[in-house]
């Protein structure tokens, strides 16, 4: 099965005025990482998130057996598509300029509606989630990212334990995160529902490097109530190269 194509991609969004710098919202942490995004940039910077779905880079069945095809199709075409549609309605209703990076909106989300919060967070979180996974994922981080994980957590295994605990113990629906936090140190935590660490009202803040969806719709068809099995399986599809690039960009 092929993923649903959306004719308006992030590239289209960038072409229509995204040369503004991207301020990843870290209110209250003392960190404000300003990064520019351009479709023709020579360096692979973290690009600002647009307001429409980006087509998947792989087919729905590409991550099986770790994430099954039906779950991927429903997740992308129903749940994530719903967030994108409702976000589009919210930005129209609240008169947000289309060339404003979604990250900037999230950084000041306390000044917007609950509709913007839920759907802006849901869209951002899922756009990141799809890009973090690959049929060629797995393995372990290398280089500067591996060094930072060792420095922040003591070892890779200790990081995995901390991240899995954050994912498994998030009550109800939410997300587990690896972020660059204060003093550019890595941290692990979780947020409820579709909140994320960019939001000014989040108790856990940072620049997201890695996010794992632990809503039941992300895993229930294949894993039923066994969230820990889903969390453990995620490492098999995680593309550490994407995480490493985000770390490099966030550390500049």
Backbone as numpy.savetxt, mean C-alpha at the origin, in Angstrom:
# Nx Ny Nz CAx CAy CAz Cx Cy Cz
-7.26 -16.25 -16.77 -8.09 -15.05 -16.77 -7.23 -13.80 -16.77
-7.69 -12.77 -17.47 -6.94 -11.53 -17.56 -7.55 -10.48 -16.66
-6.72 -9.62 -16.09 -7.24 -8.57 -15.23 -8.03 -7.56 -16.01
-8.95 -6.89 -15.33 -9.77 -5.86 -15.92 -8.89 -4.69 -16.30
-9.00 -4.22 -17.55 -8.21 -3.09 -18.00 -8.95 -1.80 -17.72
-8.23 -0.83 -17.21 -8.80 0.48 -16.98 -8.06 1.45 -17.87
-8.74 2.15 -18.80 -8.06 3.00 -19.76 -7.38 4.20 -19.13
-7.76 4.58 -17.91 -7.15 5.73 -17.25 -6.19 5.21 -16.20
-4.92 5.26 -16.47 -3.92 4.68 -15.57 -3.22 5.77 -14.79
-2.33 5.35 -13.91 -1.53 6.30 -13.17 -0.72 7.16 -14.12
-0.25 6.58 -15.25 0.52 7.34 -16.22 -0.31 8.49 -16.76
-1.61 8.23 -17.02 -2.48 9.29 -17.50 -2.60 10.38 -16.46
-2.75 9.99 -15.20 -2.87 10.96 -14.10 -1.62 11.83 -14.02
-0.46 11.17 -14.13 0.78 11.93 -14.03 0.93 12.88 -15.19
0.52 12.44 -16.39 0.65 13.27 -17.57 -0.22 14.51 -17.48
-1.25 14.45 -16.67 -2.17 15.57 -16.55 -1.86 16.49 -15.39
-0.62 16.49 -14.94 -0.27 17.52 -13.97 0.32 17.07 -12.67
1.04 15.95 -12.68 1.57 15.45 -11.40 3.02 15.81 -11.19
3.48 16.91 -11.76 4.86 17.31 -11.54 5.04 17.98 -10.19
3.93 18.12 -9.50 4.05 18.66 -8.14 4.76 17.66 -7.26
5.48 18.14 -6.27 6.19 17.23 -5.38 5.22 16.48 -4.50
5.60 15.26 -4.16 4.76 14.40 -3.32 5.23 14.49 -1.89
4.38 15.03 -1.03 4.71 15.10 0.40 4.01 13.96 1.10
4.76 12.96 1.49 4.17 11.82 2.18 3.84 12.23 3.61
2.55 12.21 3.93 2.09 12.80 5.18 2.57 12.07 6.41
3.30 12.76 7.22 3.81 12.20 8.46 3.62 13.19 9.58
2.41 13.72 9.67 2.15 14.73 10.69 2.43 14.16 12.06
3.21 14.89 12.83 3.47 14.47 14.20 4.68 13.58 14.37
5.33 13.18 13.27 6.47 12.28 13.42 7.80 12.99 13.24
7.77 14.20 12.70 9.02 14.91 12.46 9.66 14.54 11.15
9.00 13.68 10.35 9.55 13.29 9.06 8.61 13.78 7.98
9.14 14.42 6.96 8.33 14.79 5.81 9.19 14.54 4.59
8.95 13.43 3.92 9.78 13.03 2.79 9.16 13.55 1.51
9.79 14.52 0.88 9.25 15.13 -0.34 9.89 14.47 -1.54
9.05 13.88 -2.39 9.55 13.16 -3.56 8.77 13.57 -4.78
9.46 13.79 -5.89 8.77 14.16 -7.11 8.41 12.91 -7.88
7.31 12.98 -8.63 6.88 11.86 -9.45 6.70 12.29 -10.88
7.30 11.58 -11.80 7.15 11.88 -13.21 7.23 10.59 -13.99
6.36 10.46 -15.00 6.34 9.25 -15.80 7.64 9.07 -16.56
8.37 10.18 -16.78 9.61 10.11 -17.54 10.84 10.34 -16.67
10.65 10.24 -15.36 11.77 10.50 -14.46 12.87 9.47 -14.68
14.12 9.94 -14.60 15.25 9.03 -14.79 15.40 8.11 -13.59
14.99 8.59 -12.44 15.11 7.78 -11.23 13.75 7.20 -10.87
13.75 6.01 -10.34 12.50 5.36 -9.94 12.07 5.85 -8.57
11.45 7.02 -8.53 10.97 7.57 -7.27 9.60 6.96 -6.95
9.20 7.07 -5.66 7.84 6.68 -5.30 6.90 7.65 -5.99
6.02 7.13 -6.82 5.12 7.98 -7.59 3.85 8.28 -6.81
3.29 9.47 -7.03 2.03 9.79 -6.36 0.92 8.88 -6.86
-0.04 8.63 -6.01 -1.14 7.73 -6.34 -2.28 8.51 -6.96
-2.75 8.05 -8.12 -3.88 8.68 -8.78 -5.20 8.21 -8.19
-6.29 8.63 -8.82 -7.62 8.37 -8.28 -8.37 7.26 -9.02
-7.71 6.59 -9.95 -8.33 5.50 -10.68 -7.50 4.24 -10.52
-8.11 3.09 -10.78 -7.39 1.82 -10.64 -6.31 1.67 -11.71
-5.16 1.22 -11.29 -4.10 0.83 -12.21 -4.32 -0.63 -12.60
-4.25 -0.97 -13.90 -4.40 -2.37 -14.29 -3.37 -3.27 -13.60
-3.80 -4.46 -13.24 -2.87 -5.40 -12.63 -1.74 -5.76 -13.60
-0.57 -6.00 -13.06 0.58 -6.37 -13.89 0.65 -7.87 -14.13
-0.32 -8.61 -13.63 -0.32 -10.06 -13.75 -1.77 -10.54 -13.81
-1.98 -11.78 -14.24 -3.32 -12.33 -14.32 -3.83 -12.73 -12.94
-5.12 -12.94 -12.84 -5.71 -13.26 -11.55 -5.17 -14.54 -10.94
-4.77 -15.50 -11.79 -4.30 -16.78 -11.27 -2.78 -16.84 -11.08
-2.10 -15.72 -11.31 -0.64 -15.73 -11.32 -0.02 -15.96 -9.94
-0.76 -15.66 -8.88 -0.22 -15.78 -7.52 -0.62 -17.08 -6.84
-1.37 -17.92 -7.55 -1.79 -19.21 -7.00 -0.56 -20.10 -6.81
-0.59 -20.98 -5.80 -1.71 -21.30 -4.91 -1.78 -20.42 -3.66
-0.85 -19.49 -3.53 -0.78 -18.69 -2.31 -1.98 -17.74 -2.20
-2.37 -17.14 -3.34 -3.61 -16.36 -3.42 -4.34 -16.86 -4.66
-5.52 -17.39 -4.48 -6.23 -18.04 -5.58 -6.84 -17.04 -6.54
-7.13 -17.52 -7.76 -7.61 -16.66 -8.84 -8.95 -16.00 -8.51
-9.89 -16.74 -7.93 -11.20 -16.17 -7.65 -11.11 -15.05 -6.61
-10.29 -15.27 -5.59 -10.10 -14.22 -4.58 -9.52 -12.97 -5.23
-8.51 -13.14 -6.08 -7.89 -11.99 -6.74 -8.88 -11.25 -7.62
-9.68 -11.99 -8.37 -10.63 -11.34 -9.28 -11.70 -10.56 -8.51
-12.26 -11.20 -7.49 -13.28 -10.52 -6.69 -12.68 -9.33 -5.95
-11.51 -9.52 -5.41 -10.85 -8.48 -4.63 -10.58 -7.25 -5.51
-10.06 -7.48 -6.71 -9.69 -6.38 -7.60 -10.91 -5.73 -8.26
-11.80 -6.55 -8.81 -12.89 -6.00 -9.61 -14.10 -5.56 -8.80
-14.22 -6.03 -7.57 -15.37 -5.67 -6.74 -14.96 -4.74 -5.59
-14.14 -5.25 -4.70 -13.77 -4.48 -3.51 -12.94 -3.24 -3.88
-11.81 -3.47 -4.52 -10.93 -2.34 -4.85 -11.58 -1.40 -5.85
-12.30 -1.94 -6.82 -12.99 -1.08 -7.79 -14.03 -0.21 -7.11
-14.66 -0.75 -6.09 -15.65 0.02 -5.35 -15.02 1.20 -4.63
-13.84 0.98 -4.04 -13.15 2.08 -3.38 -12.78 3.18 -4.39
-12.29 2.76 -5.56 -11.91 3.74 -6.57 -13.11 4.55 -7.04
-14.24 3.89 -7.26 -15.44 4.60 -7.71 -15.92 5.58 -6.65
-16.01 5.12 -5.43 -16.50 5.98 -4.35 -15.53 7.12 -4.04
-14.24 6.87 -4.23 -13.26 7.94 -4.07 -13.47 9.01 -5.13
-13.73 8.56 -6.36 -14.01 9.52 -7.43 -15.19 10.40 -7.10
-16.23 9.81 -6.52 -17.40 10.60 -6.11 -17.01 11.59 -5.01
-16.19 11.14 -4.07 -15.82 11.99 -2.94 -14.99 13.19 -3.38
-14.05 12.98 -4.29 -13.20 14.11 -4.70 -14.01 15.12 -5.49
-15.05 14.65 -6.19 -15.94 15.58 -6.90 -16.77 16.37 -5.90
-17.35 15.67 -4.96 -18.21 16.30 -3.96 -17.43 17.30 -3.10
-16.17 16.97 -2.79 -15.38 17.81 -1.89 -14.39 18.72 -2.63
-14.54 18.71 -3.97 -13.80 19.65 -4.83 -12.29 19.55 -4.65
-11.79 18.32 -4.71 -10.35 18.08 -4.66 -9.80 18.12 -6.09
-8.77 18.89 -6.32 -8.18 18.99 -7.66 -7.57 17.65 -8.06
-7.80 17.25 -9.30 -7.33 15.95 -9.77 -5.81 15.85 -9.81
-5.11 17.01 -9.82 -3.64 16.94 -9.83 -3.06 16.96 -8.42
-3.92 16.84 -7.42 -3.46 16.73 -6.04 -3.15 15.27 -5.73
-1.92 14.89 -5.39 -1.62 13.50 -5.07 -2.52 13.01 -3.93
-2.98 11.81 -4.04 -3.83 11.24 -3.00 -3.11 11.27 -1.64
-1.80 11.11 -1.66 -1.03 11.14 -0.42 -1.24 12.46 0.33
-1.35 13.56 -0.41 -1.57 14.86 0.22 -2.94 14.93 0.90
-3.92 14.31 0.27 -5.26 14.27 0.86 -5.23 13.43 2.14
-4.58 12.29 2.08 -4.52 11.41 3.25 -3.78 12.08 4.41
-2.78 12.89 4.09 -2.01 13.57 5.13 -2.87 14.55 5.92
-3.99 14.99 5.33 -4.88 15.95 5.99 -6.30 15.38 6.07
-6.39 14.07 6.20 -7.68 13.40 6.09 -8.66 13.82 7.18
-8.18 14.31 8.29 -9.08 14.75 9.36 -9.95 15.92 8.93
-9.54 16.59 7.85 -10.32 17.71 7.35 -11.32 17.33 6.28
-11.40 16.04 5.98 -12.31 15.56 4.94 -13.39 14.67 5.57
-14.28 14.19 4.71 -15.41 13.38 5.17 -14.99 11.95 5.48
-15.87 11.24 6.17 -15.66 9.81 6.42 -15.62 9.05 5.10
-16.40 9.48 4.13 -16.40 8.85 2.81 -15.03 8.96 2.17
-14.40 10.12 2.27 -13.06 10.31 1.71 -12.05 9.46 2.47
-12.18 9.43 3.77 -11.25 8.65 4.58 -11.31 7.17 4.23
-12.51 6.61 4.21 -12.65 5.18 3.96 -12.22 4.80 2.55
-12.66 5.57 1.57 -12.40 5.21 0.18 -11.04 5.68 -0.31
-10.56 6.83 0.21 -9.21 7.24 -0.13 -8.19 6.27 0.44
-8.40 5.87 1.69 -7.51 4.88 2.29 -7.61 3.54 1.58
-8.83 3.11 1.29 -9.02 1.83 0.62 -8.35 1.80 -0.74
-8.47 2.90 -1.48 -7.85 2.94 -2.81 -6.33 2.95 -2.72
-5.79 3.82 -1.87 -4.33 3.88 -1.72 -3.77 2.52 -1.28
-4.39 1.93 -0.27 -3.89 0.67 0.28 -3.86 -0.42 -0.77
-4.93 -0.51 -1.56 -4.99 -1.57 -2.57 -4.04 -1.31 -3.73
-3.91 -0.05 -4.16 -2.97 0.26 -5.24 -1.56 -0.16 -4.85
-1.20 0.04 -3.59 0.11 -0.39 -3.10 0.17 -1.92 -3.03
-0.85 -2.53 -2.51 -0.89 -3.98 -2.30 -0.64 -4.75 -3.59
-1.33 -4.36 -4.67 -1.15 -5.08 -5.95 0.29 -5.01 -6.42
0.92 -3.85 -6.23 2.27 -3.67 -6.75 3.33 -4.39 -5.92
2.99 -4.72 -4.70 3.94 -5.41 -3.83 4.04 -6.90 -4.13
3.11 -7.42 -4.91 3.07 -8.86 -5.16 3.49 -9.18 -6.59
4.07 -10.37 -6.75 4.55 -10.80 -8.05 4.58 -12.32 -8.11
4.33 -12.90 -9.30 4.48 -14.36 -9.45 5.91 -14.80 -9.18
6.85 -13.85 -9.27 8.26 -14.16 -9.03 8.72 -13.68 -7.66
7.77 -13.51 -6.75 8.10 -13.03 -5.42 8.73 -14.09 -4.55
8.96 -13.72 -3.31 9.57 -14.65 -2.36 11.00 -14.26 -2.04
11.68 -15.13 -1.34 13.06 -14.87 -0.95 13.15 -13.93 0.23
14.27 -13.22 0.32 14.52 -12.31 1.44 15.06 -10.98 0.91
14.92 -9.93 1.70 15.47 -8.64 1.29 16.99 -8.69 1.25
17.57 -7.81 0.44 19.02 -7.75 0.33 19.49 -6.30 0.47
20.78 -6.11 0.53 21.37 -4.79 0.49 20.97 -3.89 1.63
20.73 -2.61 1.29 20.44 -1.59 2.30 19.17 -1.90 3.08
18.18 -2.45 2.41 16.94 -2.79 3.12 17.19 -3.89 4.15
17.93 -4.90 3.77 18.25 -5.97 4.72 19.02 -5.42 5.91
19.95 -4.52 5.65 20.72 -3.91 6.73 19.81 -3.12 7.67
18.85 -2.38 7.09 17.94 -1.58 7.90 17.02 -2.46 8.73
16.58 -3.57 8.17 15.74 -4.50 8.92 16.52 -5.09 10.09
17.75 -5.47 9.84 18.59 -6.02 10.92 18.83 -4.98 12.01
19.06 -3.74 11.60 19.33 -2.68 12.57 18.10 -2.33 13.40
16.93 -2.40 12.77 15.70 -2.00 13.45 15.07 -3.11 14.28
15.23 -4.36 13.83 14.54 -5.47 14.49 15.47 -6.51 15.09
16.75 -6.43 14.77 17.70 -7.40 15.29 18.06 -8.48 14.30
17.08 -8.88 13.49 17.30 -9.90 12.47 16.09 -9.95 11.55
16.25 -10.59 10.41 15.12 -10.77 9.49 14.03 -11.61 10.14
14.41 -12.67 10.83 13.43 -13.54 11.47 12.63 -12.78 12.53
13.30 -11.90 13.26 12.60 -11.11 14.27 11.61 -10.15 13.61
12.00 -9.59 12.46 11.08 -8.74 11.71 9.85 -9.52 11.27
10.07 -10.71 10.70 8.94 -11.53 10.23 7.99 -11.82 11.38
8.53 -12.16 12.53 7.69 -12.45 13.70 6.88 -11.22 14.09
7.52 -10.05 14.12 6.83 -8.82 14.49 5.74 -8.47 13.49
6.06 -8.60 12.20 5.07 -8.26 11.17 3.90 -9.23 11.20
4.18 -10.51 11.31 3.11 -11.49 11.35 2.23 -11.29 12.59
2.83 -10.94 13.70 2.04 -10.67 14.91 1.11 -9.48 14.70
1.62 -8.44 14.04 0.80 -7.27 13.76 -0.38 -7.63 12.87
-0.13 -8.50 11.89 -1.19 -8.91 10.96 -2.20 -9.84 11.63
-1.70 -10.77 12.42 -2.57 -11.77 13.04 -3.39 -11.22 14.20
-2.86 -10.21 14.88 -3.55 -9.70 16.06 -4.38 -8.45 15.79
-4.39 -7.94 14.55 -5.27 -6.82 14.22 -6.71 -7.29 14.36
-7.42 -6.74 15.32 -8.79 -7.17 15.59 -9.70 -6.71 14.47
-10.51 -7.63 13.96 -11.41 -7.30 12.88 -10.66 -7.05 11.59
-11.11 -6.07 10.81 -10.52 -5.78 9.51 -9.44 -4.72 9.62
-8.44 -4.80 8.74 -7.39 -3.80 8.75 -6.18 -4.21 7.93
-5.06 -3.56 8.23 -3.83 -3.78 7.49 -2.64 -3.85 8.44
-1.63 -4.64 8.06 -0.34 -4.66 8.75 0.66 -3.91 7.88
1.61 -3.19 8.52 2.50 -2.31 7.78 3.96 -2.44 8.23
4.85 -2.23 7.26 6.25 -1.92 7.52 6.44 -0.51 7.00
6.94 0.38 7.85 7.08 1.78 7.46 8.47 2.30 7.81
8.83 3.40 7.16 9.95 4.22 7.62 9.34 5.27 8.53
9.74 5.23 9.80 9.16 6.12 10.78 10.12 7.20 11.23
10.00 7.58 12.49 10.86 8.63 13.03 12.33 8.24 12.95
13.16 9.26 12.67 14.61 9.05 12.57 14.97 8.04 11.49
14.06 7.90 10.52 14.26 6.98 9.39 14.49 5.53 9.83
13.93 5.19 10.98 14.02 3.82 11.46 12.78 3.05 11.03
12.95 1.78 10.71 11.82 0.95 10.30 10.98 0.57 11.50
9.68 0.46 11.26 8.75 0.08 12.32 7.63 -0.75 11.74
7.06 -1.59 12.57 5.94 -2.45 12.19 4.73 -2.09 13.04
3.55 -2.10 12.43 2.33 -1.82 13.16 1.12 -2.18 12.32
-0.06 -1.77 12.77 -1.27 -2.06 12.01 -2.25 -0.91 12.15
-3.20 -0.87 11.23 -4.27 0.12 11.28 -5.60 -0.59 11.05
-6.66 0.02 11.55 -7.99 -0.57 11.40 -8.62 -0.18 10.07
-9.52 -1.02 9.62 -10.34 -0.74 8.43 -9.45 -0.38 7.24
-9.68 0.79 6.60 -8.84 1.19 5.48 -7.95 2.38 5.84
-7.70 2.59 7.11 -6.75 3.62 7.52 -5.34 3.18 7.13
-4.42 4.14 7.08 -3.03 3.81 6.81 -2.11 4.80 7.50
-0.80 4.52 7.54 0.13 5.35 8.31 0.37 6.75 7.76
-0.15 7.07 6.58 -0.01 8.41 6.04 -1.02 9.37 6.66
-2.08 8.86 7.22 -3.18 9.69 7.71 -2.80 10.44 8.98
-3.18 11.71 9.03 -2.84 12.52 10.20 -3.55 12.06 11.47
-4.63 11.30 11.33 -5.35 10.83 12.51 -4.95 9.41 12.92
-3.99 8.83 12.21 -3.54 7.48 12.55 -2.61 7.50 13.75
-2.79 6.54 14.66 -1.88 6.42 15.80 -0.52 5.86 15.37
-0.51 5.14 14.25 0.73 4.55 13.73 1.07 5.27 12.43
2.20 5.98 12.41 2.54 6.81 11.26 3.88 6.42 10.67
4.04 6.72 9.38 5.28 6.46 8.68 5.05 6.43 7.19
6.13 6.27 6.44 6.04 6.09 4.99 5.88 4.60 4.72
4.75 4.18 4.16 4.53 2.74 3.94 5.50 2.13 2.92
6.17 1.09 3.34 7.00 0.31 2.43 6.29 -0.96 2.03
5.51 -1.49 2.95 4.88 -2.80 2.78 3.57 -2.82 3.54
2.50 -3.21 2.87 1.20 -3.31 3.52 0.51 -4.62 3.17
-0.05 -5.27 4.16 -0.75 -6.54 3.95 -2.20 -6.39 4.36
-3.09 -6.69 3.44 -4.53 -6.62 3.66 -4.98 -7.82 4.49
-5.54 -7.57 5.67 -6.04 -8.67 6.49 -7.56 -8.61 6.67
-8.24 -7.93 5.75 -9.70 -8.06 5.70 -10.02 -9.49 5.27
-11.13 -10.03 5.73 -11.46 -11.43 5.40 -11.63 -11.65 3.91
-12.09 -10.63 3.18 -12.29 -10.85 1.74 -10.97 -11.08 1.01
-9.85 -10.75 1.64 -8.54 -10.96 1.01 -8.08 -12.41 1.06
-8.72 -13.22 1.91 -8.20 -14.58 2.07 -9.25 -15.65 2.34
-10.50 -15.27 2.59 -11.45 -16.23 3.17 -11.82 -17.39 2.24
-11.86 -17.17 0.93 -12.24 -18.25 0.02 -11.26 -19.41 0.09
-10.00 -19.11 0.28 -8.97 -20.15 0.27 -8.57 -20.59 1.68
-8.51 -19.63 2.62 -8.00 -19.93 3.95 -9.07 -19.97 5.03
-10.30 -19.64 4.68 -11.40 -19.56 5.65 -10.99 -18.69 6.85
-11.07 -19.23 8.03 -10.75 -18.42 9.22 -9.28 -18.51 9.63
-8.45 -19.09 8.78 -7.03 -19.31 9.12 -6.18 -18.14 8.64
-6.41 -16.99 9.23 -5.63 -15.82 8.83 -4.12 -16.04 8.96
-3.62 -16.71 10.01 -2.18 -16.91 10.12 -1.58 -17.65 8.91
-2.33 -18.59 8.33 -1.83 -19.32 7.16 -1.69 -18.38 5.96
-2.67 -17.51 5.79 -2.62 -16.50 4.72 -1.44 -15.56 4.92
-1.24 -15.10 6.14 -0.14 -14.19 6.43 1.20 -14.85 6.12
1.36 -16.10 6.50 2.61 -16.82 6.23 2.82 -17.04 4.73
1.72 -17.28 4.00 1.82 -17.53 2.56 2.21 -16.27 1.80
1.91 -15.10 2.36 2.17 -13.84 1.68 3.64 -13.66 1.31
4.54 -14.18 2.15 5.97 -14.01 1.87 6.36 -14.66 0.54
5.59 -15.62 0.08 5.91 -16.32 -1.18 5.61 -15.47 -2.42
4.79 -14.44 -2.27 4.45 -13.61 -3.42 4.95 -12.17 -3.27
5.54 -11.86 -2.13 6.04 -10.51 -1.91 7.27 -10.23 -2.77
7.24 -9.12 -3.49 8.35 -8.72 -4.35 9.25 -7.78 -3.55
10.33 -8.30 -3.02 11.22 -7.51 -2.18 11.91 -6.40 -2.95
12.03 -6.55 -4.26 12.65 -5.49 -5.07 11.81 -4.22 -5.03
10.49 -4.38 -5.04 9.60 -3.22 -4.95 9.74 -2.55 -3.58
9.77 -3.38 -2.53 9.93 -2.84 -1.17 11.27 -2.13 -1.05
12.32 -2.71 -1.60 13.65 -2.12 -1.51 13.70 -0.77 -2.23
13.03 -0.68 -3.38 13.01 0.59 -4.11 12.26 1.66 -3.32
11.15 1.27 -2.71 10.41 2.22 -1.89 11.24 2.67 -0.69
11.99 1.76 -0.12 12.86 2.11 1.00 13.94 3.10 0.56
14.54 2.85 -0.61 15.57 3.74 -1.11 15.01 5.15 -1.35
13.81 5.21 -1.91 13.18 6.50 -2.19 12.81 7.23 -0.90
12.28 6.49 0.05 11.84 7.10 1.31 13.02 7.53 2.18
14.19 6.99 1.90 15.37 7.27 2.72 16.20 8.43 2.19
15.81 9.01 1.06 16.59 10.10 0.47 16.47 11.37 1.28
